[in-house]
Amino acid sequence: MIPLSDEEIAQKCVRNVKKALGDDSEWEIEHFEVIRAVKAVTHFKVGSHKHRPRQTTSVENLMIAGDWVRDVSSSLR
């Protein structure tokens, strides 16, 4: 992936998601950001999203944010 341009990486991601969802419709990317972290690793694995805590808490006006939480408003279709 390192030699690919940011645009090529974004298109590759779209192709992979479409393939995983079995979707052959046309998608248009509205915004994307590629962050290149040399010698970095990810802590995520396929299927781990459902085990992450939600952003909302039992404390009024307190939300959790960061890489380890799942967004309440988003879901895979």
PyMOL commands that set and color helices and strands:
alter all, ss='L'
color gray80, all
select helices_A, chain A and resi 6-21+49-51
alter helices_A, ss='H'
color red, helices_A
deselect
rebuild
show_as cartoon
